[in-house]
Amino acid sequence: MTVSNNGDGSALALASATVSGVNVIRVTGLLDATTRDQFADYLAAEAAEHGIDMVLDLGGVTFMDSRALGLIVHQWQVSTQAGGRFALIGVEYAKTKVMWITGLAQRLPLYDTLDDALAAFERS
């Protein structure tokens, strides 16, 4: 599934693919108050369609605010509490500073690449 621009001028593109049985969601653009609902709806639809194992590729994110981080934390909790696997890849400090400001960068499962995340999934 691919979604681009939610019609109100916000710049967010979302695309997904299944890799080794895991749903990988590529996020490109702004993750803020203007795209929060689009992002939340997409994550919910993807989890319902493809299951709780999920990797979010944030390499294309240009900015993230605390609301978007809250959605990511919520999805992480939902996935892991249901016995699923969850990871973030491509996280760049300059564009996602809120993760470090809140201390969540030390708690969330961050990996450099998809291969690293999938290898960690296999070990768990």
C-alpha positions in Angstrom: 0.0 0.0 0.0 1.2 3.5 -0.9 -0.2 6.8 0.3 1.0 10.2 -0.7 -0.1 13.7 0.5 -3.3 13.5 2.4 -4.9 16.3 0.4 -4.4 19.2 2.8 -1.0 20.2 1.6 1.0 18.2 4.1 4.0 16.4 2.7 4.1 12.7 3.8 4.5 9.7 1.7 4.1 6.1 3.1 4.9 2.9 1.3 5.1 -0.7 2.5 6.6 -4.0 1.4 6.9 -7.4 3.0 10.5 -8.5 3.5 11.2 -11.9 5.1 7.7 -12.0 6.4 8.0 -8.6 8.1 6.1 -5.5 7.1 8.5 -2.7 6.2 7.0 0.7 6.1 9.0 3.5 4.4 8.2 7.0 5.8 9.2 10.0 3.7 8.5 13.6 4.7 7.1 15.4 7.7 5.9 13.5 10.8 4.1 16.3 12.7 0.7 17.5 13.8 -0.3 18.0 10.1 0.4 14.4 9.2 -0.4 12.7 12.5 -3.8 11.3 11.5 -2.6 10.1 8.1 0.4 8.3 9.8 -1.8 6.8 12.5 -4.4 5.5 10.0 -1.7 4.0 7.8 0.0 2.2 10.7 -3.3 0.8 11.9 -4.3 -0.4 8.4 -0.9 -2.0 7.9 -1.0 -3.8 11.2 -4.5 -5.1 10.5 -3.6 -6.2 7.0 0.0 -7.6 7.5 0.2 -8.4 11.2 2.1 -6.9 14.2 5.7 -7.6 13.0 6.9 -4.2 11.7 9.9 -2.2 10.7 9.6 1.5 10.2 12.2 3.0 7.8 12.6 6.6 8.9 15.5 7.4 6.5 13.3 9.7 4.5 11.9 11.7 7.4 12.6 15.4 7.2 11.2 16.3 10.7 9.5 14.5 13.5 7.6 16.0 16.4 6.5 14.5 19.8 3.1 13.6 18.5 4.6 11.4 15.8 7.0 9.9 18.3 4.0 9.1 20.5 2.4 7.1 17.6 5.7 5.2 17.0 5.9 4.4 20.7 2.3 3.3 20.8 2.9 1.0 17.8 6.0 -0.4 19.4 4.1 -1.2 22.6 1.1 -2.8 20.7 3.5 -5.0 18.6 5.7 -6.1 21.4 2.9 -6.7 23.9 1.2 -8.9 21.4 4.4 -10.9 20.9 5.4 -9.2 17.7 8.7 -7.8 16.6 9.3 -4.0 16.0 12.2 -2.0 14.9 13.2 1.4 13.5 15.8 1.9 10.8 17.4 4.9 9.1 16.9 7.2 12.1 18.9 10.4 11.8 19.5 12.5 14.9 19.2 15.8 13.1 15.7 15.0 11.8 14.4 13.1 14.8 16.0 14.9 17.8 12.8 14.4 19.8 13.8 10.8 20.3 17.0 11.8 22.1 15.4 14.7 24.0 12.9 12.4 25.5 15.4 9.6 26.1 13.4 7.2 23.9 16.4 6.7 21.6 17.9 4.5 24.3 14.7 2.4 24.7 13.4 2.0 21.2 14.9 -0.8 19.0 17.0 1.3 16.6 19.1 -0.4 13.8 21.2 1.1 11.0 19.8 -1.1 8.3 17.0 -3.5 7.4 19.4 -6.4 7.4 20.5 -5.5 11.0 16.8 -5.4 12.2 15.9 -8.7 10.5 19.0 -10.3 12.0 17.9 -9.1 15.4 14.5 -10.5 14.8 15.9 -13.9 14.0 17.9 -13.9 17.2 14.9 -13.1 19.4 
